[in-house]
């Protein structure tokens, strides 16, 4: 177990600044979402109850807000902003592409595996650090929002614990992104290609979800299929912060995509040839 923990410490050391910056950014965004809610809550409620067809009203309704949303629901509408999604996706893509392809490209993989450590233990240390990073990102986001609640005036102060559930949903969104990027990395010998694959799949899912939410496509027969294609349909912070009925199904969907990809990555990595360091 000593080589495994040595590898884990190595991964933490290499990724500490990426994780710290991403967690700090999510902390700031969590605070900003509460601050924005305190500034715009009365205006948003007025728009939603006026019945006007303003573009902002349509956007808020697509996010799941009704005529009299709570302060927490309005905050969660801001959590649908791409800034929140990109930070989690970046961590998943960076760690997934670095796991195998980056080490092979640098010519250091054969050196690492020449030590008394198995391939499965090496990849397990990579997965452990990546999953722990998602937990840190979720904690940073929830902490930023929870602390901001104390310093900003809201109509209905949300319970601090209720902000944890949507943060967990956002962190779980990174699991399939990490999974398919890791799978691509386990097959490849250059990092740019697995990064490109992970980025393209993530961007395609985001675009599909945005298109499916457009009112002009509401009656199209292909809309439900487009939403099923996108992993971002399994992220619904507005509903999660209130009823929470979709949290367990969404986590199951995200884990059901990410876990098989990670398992396949273990299988592929166990059987692939590693080029020797020339």
ZAKERO-114056 format. One record per residue: z, x, y of N, C-alpha, C in turn. Coordinates in steps of 0.02 Angstrom, whole numbers, padded with zeros to 5 digits. Example, Ala and Ser with C-alpha at 12.3 -4.5 7.8 and 13.67 -1.06 7.14 Angstrom:
MIMAR, 00390, 00660, -00284, 00390, 00615, -00225, 00390, 00660, -00165
MIMAR, 00354, 00642, -00112, 00357, 00684, -00053, 00394, 00645, 00002
//
This chain:
MIMAR, 00000, 00041, -00061, 00000, 00000, 00000, 00000, 00043, 00064
MIMAR, 00021, 00107, 00057, 00024, 00149, 00117, -00044, 00159, 00149
MIMAR, -00098, 00173, 00110, -00164, 00179, 00142, -00187, 00114, 00176
MIMAR, -00169, 00057, 00145, -00189, -00008, 00175, -00158, -00016, 00244
MIMAR, -00093, -00001, 00250, -00061, -00009, 00315, -00084, 00044, 00365
MIMAR, -00103, 00103, 00339, -00131, 00154, 00384, -00198, 00131, 00412
MIMAR, -00238, 00099, 00370, -00301, 00072, 00394, -00290, 00015, 00444
MIMAR, -00240, -00026, 00429, -00224, -00082, 00474, -00203, -00056, 00543
MIMAR, -00161, -00005, 00544, -00140, 00025, 00607, -00200, 00055, 00644
MIMAR, -00246, 00084, 00606, -00307, 00113, 00636, -00348, 00058, 00671
MIMAR, -00356, 00001, 00637, -00395, -00054, 00667, -00360, -00082, 00729
MIMAR, -00294, -00088, 00726, -00257, -00113, 00784, -00265, -00065, 00842
MIMAR, -00260, 00000, 00828, -00266, 00050, 00881, -00336, 00047, 00913
MIMAR, -00388, 00039, 00873, -00456, 00039, 00898, -00471, -00024, 00939
MIMAR, -00440, -00080, 00921, -00458, -00144, 00953, -00406, -00168, 01003
MIMAR, -00354, -00129, 01016, -00298, -00154, 01055, -00319, -00174, 01126
MIMAR, -00363, -00135, 01158, -00381, -00151, 01227, -00427, -00212, 01230
MIMAR, -00472, -00219, 01182, -00514, -00279, 01179, -00471, -00341, 01171
MIMAR, -00422, -00337, 01126, -00379, -00394, 01113, -00334, -00408, 01173
MIMAR, -00307, -00356, 01204, -00263, -00366, 01261, -00300, -00398, 01319
MIMAR, -00361, -00375, 01334, -00399, -00403, 01389, -00418, -00475, 01375
MIMAR, -00439, -00490, 01314, -00458, -00559, 01296, -00397, -00605, 01300
MIMAR, -00340, -00582, 01274, -00279, -00623, 01276, -00255, -00634, 01348
MIMAR, -00259, -00582, 01389, -00240, -00588, 01459, -00286, -00637, 01496
MIMAR, -00351, -00633, 01480, -00398, -00680, 01511, -00384, -00752, 01491
MIMAR, -00368, -00763, 01427, -00352, -00831, 01405, -00286, -00854, 01434
MIMAR, -00238, -00809, 01442, -00176, -00827, 01476, -00190, -00850, 01547
MIMAR, -00233, -00813, 01583, -00251, -00831, 01652, -00289, -00898, 01653
MIMAR, -00334, -00908, 01605, -00372, -00970, 01603, -00327, -01030, 01585
MIMAR, -00277, -01018, 01543, -00229, -01071, 01527, -00190, -01091, 01589
MIMAR, -00169, -01041, 01627, -00134, -01055, 01691, -00182, -01091, 01739
MIMAR, -00243, -01067, 01745, -00292, -01096, 01791, -00307, -01168, 01774
MIMAR, -00309, -01184, 01710, -00325, -01253, 01690, -00270, -01302, 01714
MIMAR, -00207, -01280, 01711, -00153, -01322, 01736, -00156, -01327, 01812
MIMAR, -00170, -01271, 01845, -00176, -01271, 01918, -00232, -01316, 01941
MIMAR, -00290, -01312, 01907, -00346, -01355, 01925, -00330, -01429, 01914
MIMAR, -00292, -01443, 01862, -00272, -01512, 01849, -00227, -01538, 01904
MIMAR, -00179, -01496, 01926, -00134, -01517, 01979, -00171, -01530, 02045
MIMAR, -00224, -01493, 02058, -00262, -01502, 02119, -00309, -01562, 02117
MIMAR, -00336, -01576, 02058, -00390, -01626, 02052, -00371, -01688, 02014
MIMAR, -00308, -01694, 01993, -00289, -01750, 01950, -00301, -01817, 01983
MIMAR, -00277, -01825, 02044, -00285, -01889, 02078, -00359, -01905, 02091
MIMAR, -00398, -01853, 02107, -00469, -01864, 02120, -00506, -01883, 02056
MIMAR, -00488, -01851, 02000, -00520, -01867, 01936, -00503, -01938, 01914
MIMAR, -00440, -01957, 01922, -00420, -02025, 01903, -00457, -02077, 01945
MIMAR, -00466, -02062, 02010, -00501, -02108, 02054, -00574, -02115, 02033
MIMAR, -00606, -02059, 02015, -00675, -02062, 01993, -00683, -02102, 01928
MIMAR, -00637, -02091, 01881, -00643, -02124, 01816, -00632, -02199, 01821
MIMAR, -00591, -02221, 01868, -00576, -02293, 01875, -00624, -02328, 01923
MIMAR, -00665, -02289, 01960, -00709, -02320, 02009, -00771, -02351, 01978
MIMAR, -00789, -02328, 01918, -00848, -02354, 01885, -00913, -02326, 01910
MIMAR, -00911, -02276, 01953, -00972, -02247, 01980, -01004, -02201, 01927
MIMAR, -01069, -02196, 01931, -01106, -02157, 01882, -01117, -02085, 01903
MIMAR, -01068, -02055, 01932, -01072, -01986, 01955, -01080, -01939, 01895
MIMAR, -01115, -01883, 01905, -01125, -01835, 01851, -01059, -01806, 01827
MIMAR, -01013, -01796, 01873, -00947, -01770, 01853, -00910, -01819, 01809
MIMAR, -00917, -01884, 01824, -00885, -01935, 01783, -00915, -01936, 01713
MIMAR, -00981, -01930, 01709, -01014, -01928, 01644, -00991, -01868, 01604
MIMAR, -00983, -01811, 01637, -00960, -01752, 01601, -00889, -01762, 01575
MIMAR, -00845, -01791, 01615, -00777, -01803, 01595, -00774, -01852, 01536
MIMAR, -00816, -01903, 01538, -00816, -01952, 01484, -00842, -01920, 01419
MIMAR, -00891, -01876, 01425, -00916, -01842, 01365, -00862, -01797, 01335
MIMAR, -00816, -01774, 01377, -00761, -01733, 01352, -00707, -01775, 01318
MIMAR, -00714, -01841, 01322, -00667, -01885, 01288, -00616, -01918, 01332
MIMAR, -00623, -01913, 01398, -00574, -01944, 01444, -00589, -02018, 01453
MIMAR, -00536, -02059, 01451, -00543, -02130, 01465, -00530, -02145, 01538
MIMAR, -00513, -02207, 01553, -00504, -02227, 01623, -00438, -02202, 01652
MIMAR, -00388, -02194, 01610, -00322, -02173, 01634, -00295, -02116, 01590
MIMAR, -00328, -02057, 01592, -00306, -02002, 01550, -00241, -01971, 01575
MIMAR, -00204, -01942, 01529, -00143, -01907, 01548, -00160, -01839, 01578
MIMAR, -00109, -01807, 01606, -00120, -01740, 01635, -00143, -01691, 01582
MIMAR, -00116, -01697, 01522, -00135, -01651, 01468, -00208, -01661, 01448
MIMAR, -00231, -01723, 01447, -00301, -01737, 01430, -00348, -01707, 01482
MIMAR, -00331, -01713, 01546, -00373, -01685, 01598, -00375, -01609, 01591
MIMAR, -00318, -01579, 01576, -00316, -01506, 01565, -00361, -01486, 01507
MIMAR, -00360, -01525, 01453, -00401, -01509, 01395, -00476, -01515, 01409
MIMAR, -00495, -01556, 01458, -00566, -01559, 01477, -00588, -01491, 01503
MIMAR, -00544, -01456, 01539, -00560, -01389, 01564, -00564, -01339, 01506
MIMAR, -00526, -01352, 01452, -00527, -01306, 01395, -00594, -01308, 01357
MIMAR, -00636, -01356, 01372, -00703, -01358, 01343, -00752, -01313, 01379
MIMAR, -00730, -01281, 01433, -00775, -01237, 01471, -00796, -01177, 01427
MIMAR, -00859, -01155, 01434, -00882, -01098, 01393, -00841, -01035, 01399
MIMAR, -00806, -01024, 01455, -00765, -00965, 01463, -00713, -00960, 01407
MIMAR, -00682, -01016, 01389, -00632, -01017, 01335, -00665, -01000, 01268
MIMAR, -00724, -01030, 01256, -00758, -01022, 01193, -00785, -00951, 01186
MIMAR, -00811, -00922, 01240, -00843, -00857, 01237, -00792, -00803, 01218
MIMAR, -00732, -00807, 01245, -00682, -00755, 01231, -00663, -00753, 01158
MIMAR, -00655, -00813, 01128, -00640, -00815, 01056, -00700, -00792, 01015
MIMAR, -00759, -00814, 01034, -00820, -00793, 00998, -00830, -00718, 01003
MIMAR, -00816, -00689, 01061, -00824, -00616, 01069, -00780, -00578, 01021
MIMAR, -00718, -00599, 01014, -00673, -00565, 00969, -00699, -00569, 00897
MIMAR, -00722, -00629, 00876, -00747, -00637, 00809, -00809, -00594, 00796
MIMAR, -00855, -00592, 00843, -00917, -00555, 00834, -00904, -00480, 00835
MIMAR, -00862, -00457, 00882, -00848, -00385, 00888, -00813, -00359, 00826
MIMAR, -00762, -00395, 00802, -00726, -00373, 00743, -00767, -00380, 00680
MIMAR, -00807, -00433, 00675, -00848, -00442, 00616, -00901, -00388, 00610
MIMAR, -00935, -00372, 00664, -00988, -00322, 00661, -00961, -00251, 00653
MIMAR, -00899, -00240, 00675, -00869, -00173, 00670, -00841, -00159, 00600
MIMAR, -00830, -00211, 00561, -00794, -00203, 00498, -00830, -00155, 00450
MIMAR, -00894, -00165, 00440, -00931, -00124, 00391, -00989, -00087, 00424
MIMAR, -01033, -00125, 00457, -01095, -00095, 00483, -01081, -00039, 00533
MIMAR, -01030, -00047, 00575, -01016, 00004, 00625, -00994, 00069, 00592
MIMAR, -00952, 00063, 00540, -00928, 00123, 00505, -00985, 00157, 00467
MIMAR, -01029, 00117, 00437, -01087, 00146, 00401, -01133, 00180, 00451
MIMAR, -01144, 00148, 00508, -01189, 00177, 00558, -01162, 00243, 00585
MIMAR, -01096, 00247, 00593, -01065, 00310, 00618, -01062, 00363, 00564
MIMAR, -01072, 00343, 00502, -01068, 00391, 00447, -00997, 00406, 00425
MIMAR, -00950, 00362, 00442, -00879, 00374, 00425, -00855, 00332, 00366
MIMAR, -00897, 00286, 00341, -00875, 00242, 00288, -00861, 00280, 00224
MIMAR, -00906, 00326, 00205, -00894, 00364, 00144, -00832, 00407, 00149
MIMAR, -00816, 00431, 00209, -00755, 00470, 00219, -00693, 00427, 00209
MIMAR, -00694, 00366, 00237, -00638, 00321, 00229, -00626, 00302, 00156
MIMAR, -00681, 00290, 00120, -00675, 00268, 00051, -00662, 00326, 00003
MIMAR, -00668, 00388, 00027, -00652, 00446, -00015, -00576, 00455, -00021
MIMAR, -00540, 00422, 00022, -00467, 00423, 00017, -00443, 00373, -00036
MIMAR, -00379, 00376, -00056, -00355, 00330, -00108, -00348, 00258, -00083
MIMAR, -00404, 00227, -00068, -00404, 00158, -00045, -00466, 00124, -00074
MIMAR, -00457, 00064, -00098, -00514, 00027, -00127, -00554, -00007, -00072
MIMAR, -00615, -00028, -00090, -00657, -00063, -00042, -00624, -00129, -00021
MIMAR, -00595, -00163, -00069, -00563, -00227, -00053, -00504, -00218, -00006
MIMAR, -00465, -00165, -00015, -00409, -00152, 00029, -00433, -00134, 00100
MIMAR, -00487, -00095, 00103, -00515, -00078, 00169, -00536, -00141, 00206
MIMAR, -00575, -00184, 00171, -00600, -00245, 00204, -00543, -00293, 00219
MIMAR, -00493, -00295, 00176, -00435, -00339, 00188, -00398, -00319, 00251
MIMAR, -00394, -00254, 00265, -00361, -00231, 00327, -00401, -00254, 00388
MIMAR, -00467, -00253, 00383, -00509, -00277, 00437, -00499, -00352, 00449
MIMAR, -00498, -00391, 00395, -00489, -00463, 00401, -00419, -00480, 00429
MIMAR, -00368, -00444, 00406, -00300, -00456, 00430, -00295, -00446, 00505
MIMAR, -00324, -00392, 00531, -00321, -00378, 00603, -00360, -00431, 00642
MIMAR, -00418, -00452, 00616, -00458, -00502, 00650, -00421, -00569, 00654
MIMAR, -00392, -00591, 00598, -00356, -00655, 00598, -00293, -00651, 00641
MIMAR, -00259, -00595, 00640, -00200, -00586, 00683, -00222, -00589, 00757
MIMAR, -00281, -00562, 00771, -00306, -00565, 00840, -00318, -00636, 00863
MIMAR, -00345, -00679, 00819, -00354, -00749, 00838, -00287, -00783, 00854
MIMAR, -00235, -00765, 00816, -00168, -00792, 00830, -00143, -00769, 00898
MIMAR, -00155, -00706, 00914, -00134, -00679, 00979, -00171, -00715, 01036
MIMAR, -00236, -00727, 01027, -00275, -00762, 01078, -00249, -00833, 01088
MIMAR, -00234, -00868, 01034, -00207, -00936, 01039, -00140, -00935, 01074
MIMAR, -00098, -00886, 01057, -00032, -00881, 01089, -00038, -00867, 01164
MIMAR, -00085, -00824, 01182, -00095, -00809, 01253, -00117, -00871, 01293
MIMAR, -00163, -00910, 01265, -00186, -00970, 01298, -00131, -01021, 01306
MIMAR, -00095, -01034, 01251, -00040, -01083, 01254, 00015, -01061, 01300
MIMAR, 00030, -00996, 01301, 00083, -00970, 01344, 00065, -00977, 01418
MIMAR, 00002, -00962, 01434, -00019, -00968, 01504, -00013, -01039, 01529
MIMAR, -00035, -01088, 01488, -00031, -01158, 01508, 00042, -01182, 01510
MIMAR, 00082, -01162, 01461, 00151, -01185, 01457, 00192, -01159, 01516
MIMAR, 00182, -01097, 01536, 00218, -01070, 01593, 00194, -01102, 01658
MIMAR, 00129, -01114, 01663, 00101, -01144, 01724, 00127, -01215, 01736
MIMAR, 00145, -01250, 01683, 00172, -01318, 01690, 00234, -01319, 01733
MIMAR, 00273, -01265, 01731, 00336, -01262, 01769, 00325, -01251, 01844
MIMAR, 00267, -01227, 01863, 00255, -01209, 01932, 00201, -01250, 01967
MIMAR, 00176, -01301, 01933, 00124, -01344, 01962, 00144, -01417, 01953
MIMAR, 00131, -01457, 02005, 00150, -01528, 02003, 00097, -01568, 01965
MIMAR, 00118, -01601, 01912, 00074, -01643, 01872, 00102, -01714, 01870
MIMAR, 00057, -01762, 01862, 00079, -01832, 01860, 00122, -01844, 01798
MIMAR, 00101, -01820, 01742, 00139, -01825, 01680, 00143, -01755, 01651
MIMAR, 00201, -01725, 01651, 00209, -01656, 01627, 00201, -01655, 01551
MIMAR, 00153, -01618, 01525, 00144, -01615, 01452, 00200, -01576, 01419
MIMAR, 00216, -01596, 01358, 00264, -01559, 01319, 00233, -01492, 01299
MIMAR, 00271, -01439, 01306, 00244, -01372, 01294, 00215, -01366, 01224
MIMAR, 00248, -01397, 01175, 00225, -01393, 01106, 00157, -01425, 01095
MIMAR, 00141, -01475, 01136, 00078, -01510, 01128, 00019, -01467, 01146
MIMAR, 00030, -01414, 01185, -00024, -01369, 01205, -00041, -01319, 01150
MIMAR, 00003, -01313, 01101, -00009, -01265, 01047, -00065, -01289, 01001
MIMAR, -00067, -01355, 00988, -00116, -01382, 00941, -00188, -01369, 00963
MIMAR, -00207, -01384, 01025, -00276, -01367, 01045, -00290, -01293, 01048
MIMAR, -00238, -01253, 01062, -00247, -01180, 01061, -00262, -01156, 00990
MIMAR, -00228, -01186, 00941, -00241, -01170, 00871, -00312, -01191, 00851
MIMAR, -00333, -01250, 00875, -00401, -01273, 00861, -00453, -01224, 00889
MIMAR, -00440, -01199, 00949, -00486, -01151, 00979, -00487, -01085, 00940
MIMAR, -00429, -01061, 00919, -00426, -01000, 00880, -00462, -01009, 00813
MIMAR, -00454, -01067, 00781, -00487, -01081, 00718, -00563, -01083, 00725
MIMAR, -00586, -01099, 00785, -00658, -01100, 00798, -00688, -01030, 00788
MIMAR, -00647, -00979, 00797, -00671, -00911, 00787, -00679, -00891, 00715
MIMAR, -00647, -00929, 00669, -00649, -00910, 00598, -00720, -00910, 00569
MIMAR, -00759, -00964, 00577, -00828, -00960, 00551, -00871, -00909, 00588
MIMAR, -00859, -00899, 00653, -00897, -00849, 00690, -00883, -00780, 00661
MIMAR, -00820, -00766, 00649, -00803, -00702, 00618, -00831, -00698, 00547
MIMAR, -00828, -00753, 00511, -00850, -00753, 00441, -00923, -00736, 00433
MIMAR, -00967, -00771, 00469, -01038, -00756, 00458, -01058, -00689, 00490
MIMAR, -01023, -00667, 00542, -01038, -00600, 00569, -01016, -00546, 00520
MIMAR, -00957, -00556, 00489, -00933, -00508, 00439, -00979, -00505, 00379
MIMAR, -01004, -00563, 00358, -01051, -00565, 00301, -01114, -00525, 00317
MIMAR, -01141, -00535, 00377, -01200, -00496, 00397, -01184, -00422, 00401
MIMAR, -01124, -00405, 00426, -01104, -00335, 00432, -01097, -00302, 00363
MIMAR, -01072, -00340, 00315, -01061, -00313, 00248, -01126, -00295, 00213
MIMAR, -01182, -00325, 00235, -01247, -00311, 00205, -01285, -00256, 00240
MIMAR, -01268, -00242, 00303, -01310, -00201, 00345, -01283, -00130, 00354
MIMAR, -01324, -00088, 00384, -01303, -00019, 00397, -01307, -00001, 00471
MIMAR, -01324, -00051, 00514, -01323, -00041, 00587, -01286, -00100, 00619
MIMAR, -01247, -00084, 00669, -01203, -00135, 00699, -01242, -00185, 00741
MIMAR, -01294, -00163, 00775, -01328, -00207, 00823, -01356, -00268, 00788
MIMAR, -01379, -00261, 00725, -01410, -00317, 00692, -01360, -00371, 00673
MIMAR, -01301, -00352, 00648, -01250, -00402, 00632, -01222, -00434, 00695
MIMAR, -01217, -00394, 00749, -01197, -00423, 00814, -01248, -00474, 00838
MIMAR, -01312, -00457, 00830, -01366, -00502, 00851, -01366, -00566, 00809
MIMAR, -01355, -00560, 00744, -01353, -00619, 00700, -01295, -00664, 00719
MIMAR, -01235, -00634, 00726, -01177, -00674, 00745, -01185, -00707, 00812
MIMAR, -01213, -00671, 00860, -01223, -00699, 00927, -01273, -00756, 00926
MIMAR, -01328, -00748, 00890, -01380, -00799, 00887, -01355, -00863, 00854
MIMAR, -01319, -00856, 00798, -01293, -00914, 00764, -01242, -00951, 00807
MIMAR, -01200, -00913, 00843, -01150, -00943, 00887, -01184, -00979, 00945
MIMAR, -01232, -00946, 00976, -01267, -00976, 01032, -01305, -01039, 01010
MIMAR, -01336, -01037, 00951, -01372, -01095, 00926, -01325, -01154, 00915
MIMAR, -01266, -01140, 00888, -01217, -01194, 00879, -01193, -01223, 00944
MIMAR, -01183, -01180, 00994, -01160, -01204, 01060, -01214, -01246, 01093
MIMAR, -01277, -01223, 01090, -01331, -01261, 01120, -01340, -01328, 01085
MIMAR, -01335, -01329, 01019, -01341, -01391, 00981, -01288, -01441, 01002
MIMAR, -01226, -01418, 01012, -01173, -01463, 01031, -01183, -01489, 01102
MIMAR, -01206, -01446, 01148, -01219, -01468, 01217, -01274, -01520, 01218
MIMAR, -01327, -01510, 01181, -01383, -01558, 01179, -01359, -01624, 01150
MIMAR, -01318, -01621, 01097, -01294, -01683, 01066, -01249, -01724, 01112
MIMAR, -01218, -01692, 01161, -01173, -01727, 01207, -01209, -01757, 01267
MIMAR, -01274, -01743, 01274, -01310, -01769, 01331, -01322, -01845, 01323
MIMAR, -01306, -01884, 01375, -01314, -01957, 01369, -01385, -01979, 01354
MIMAR, -01434, -01942, 01377, -01504, -01962, 01368, -01523, -01962, 01294
MIMAR, -01486, -01924, 01252, -01501, -01920, 01181, -01454, -01963, 01139
MIMAR, -01416, -02008, 01171, -01364, -02046, 01136, -01391, -02088, 01079
MIMAR, -01452, -02115, 01085, -01480, -02160, 01035, -01529, -02126, 00988
MIMAR, -01537, -02061, 00993, -01584, -02026, 00951, -01557, -02021, 00879
MIMAR, -01602, -02029, 00830, -01581, -02029, 00760, -01555, -01961, 00737
MIMAR, -01578, -01907, 00770, -01560, -01840, 00748, -01495, -01815, 00779
MIMAR, -01466, -01854, 00826, -01405, -01830, 00860, -01348, -01816, 00811
MIMAR, -01331, -01861, 00763, -01276, -01846, 00717, -01289, -01783, 00675
MIMAR, -01351, -01772, 00656, -01368, -01713, 00616, -01360, -01650, 00658
MIMAR, -01378, -01654, 00722, -01371, -01596, 00766, -01297, -01578, 00775
MIMAR, -01254, -01628, 00781, -01183, -01615, 00788, -01154, -01585, 00725
MIMAR, -01178, -01608, 00667, -01153, -01580, 00604, -01173, -01507, 00597
MIMAR, -01229, -01489, 00627, -01252, -01420, 00624, -01207, -01374, 00664
MIMAR, -01174, -01399, 00715, -01136, -01357, 00761, -01063, -01353, 00742
MIMAR, -01036, -01292, 00738, -00965, -01284, 00725, -00923, -01306, 00784
MIMAR, -00954, -01309, 00844, -00917, -01328, 00904, -00900, -01402, 00905
MIMAR, -00931, -01442, 00862, -00912, -01512, 00855, -00843, -01519, 00824
MIMAR, -00819, -01466, 00791, -00753, -01467, 00761, -00699, -01442, 00808
MIMAR, -00715, -01439, 00872, -00666, -01420, 00923, -00661, -01477, 00973
MIMAR, -00605, -01513, 00972, -00596, -01573, 01014, -00527, -01572, 01045
MIMAR, -00516, -01530, 01097, -00448, -01522, 01124, -00420, -01585, 01156
MIMAR, -00463, -01628, 01185, -00438, -01689, 01218, -00405, -01734, 01167
MIMAR, -00437, -01744, 01110, -00408, -01787, 01058, -00347, -01754, 01025
MIMAR, -00352, -01688, 01015, -00299, -01652, 00981, -00234, -01654, 01020
MIMAR, -00238, -01651, 01087, -00177, -01649, 01128, -00143, -01717, 01132
MIMAR, -00179, -01771, 01115, -00150, -01838, 01119, -00131, -01863, 01049
MIMAR, -00180, -01886, 01012, -00166, -01913, 00945, -00160, -01857, 00893
MIMAR, -00205, -01810, 00895, -00204, -01755, 00847, -00231, -01773, 00779
MIMAR, -00266, -01829, 00774, -00292, -01851, 00708, -00349, -01807, 00684
MIMAR, -00385, -01776, 00729, -00443, -01735, 00709, -00424, -01662, 00695
MIMAR, -00362, -01643, 00709, -00344, -01573, 00703, -00351, -01548, 00631
MIMAR, -00320, -01582, 00584, -00322, -01561, 00514, -00394, -01561, 00487
MIMAR, -00434, -01616, 00497, -00504, -01613, 00474, -00544, -01557, 00507
MIMAR, -00533, -01546, 00571, -00570, -01493, 00605, -00551, -01424, 00578
MIMAR, -00487, -01413, 00566, -00466, -01349, 00538, -00494, -01339, 00468
MIMAR, -00498, -01394, 00430, -00526, -01390, 00362, -00600, -01373, 00364
MIMAR, -00636, -01403, 00412, -00708, -01389, 00419, -00719, -01315, 00438
MIMAR, -00682, -01292, 00488, -00690, -01224, 00512, -00671, -01172, 00458
MIMAR, -00616, -01186, 00423, -00595, -01142, 00369, -00645, -01146, 00310
MIMAR, -00672, -01206, 00299, -00720, -01215, 00245, -00785, -01178, 00256
MIMAR, -00800, -01161, 00319, -00860, -01121, 00334, -00841, -01047, 00335
MIMAR, -00785, -01031, 00368, -00767, -00961, 00377, -00743, -00927, 00313
MIMAR, -00701, -00961, 00273, -00672, -00930, 00214, -00725, -00911, 00162
MIMAR, -00773, -00955, 00145, -00825, -00933, 00097, -00866, -00874, 00122
MIMAR, -00880, -00872, 00187, -00916, -00814, 00214, -00877, -00750, 00206
MIMAR, -00811, -00753, 00217, -00769, -00694, 00209, -00766, -00673, 00136
MIMAR, -00760, -00722, 00091, -00758, -00707, 00019, -00824, -00675, -00003
MIMAR, -00880, -00702, 00020, -00946, -00673, 00003, -00952, -00602, 00030
MIMAR, -00922, -00591, 00090, -00924, -00523, 00118, -00887, -00474, 00073
MIMAR, -00831, -00494, 00044, -00795, -00452, -00004, -00839, -00436, -00064
MIMAR, -00874, -00487, -00090, -00916, -00477, -00149, -00974, -00430, -00134
MIMAR, -01008, -00442, -00078, -01065, -00400, -00059, -01043, -00328, -00047
MIMAR, -00988, -00319, -00011, -00964, -00252, 00006, -00942, -00215, -00057
MIMAR, -00916, -00251, -00106, -00893, -00219, -00168, -00950, -00190, -00209
MIMAR, -01010, -00220, -00202, -01066, -00201, -00244, -01120, -00161, -00208
MIMAR, -01117, -00157, -00142, -01171, -00123, -00106, -01164, -00048, -00110
MIMAR, -01219, -00014, -00098, -01219, 00059, -00095, -01200, 00081, -00024
MIMAR, -01159, 00132, -00021, -01140, 00160, 00043, -01176, 00227, 00052
MIMAR, -01218, 00233, 00103, -01254, 00297, 00112, -01205, 00352, 00129
MIMAR, -01219, 00410, 00099, -01175, 00468, 00111, -01186, 00495, 00181
MIMAR, -01134, 00524, 00208, -01138, 00553, 00275, -01180, 00616, 00273
MIMAR, -01239, 00610, 00305, -01285, 00668, 00304, -01263, 00720, 00354
//
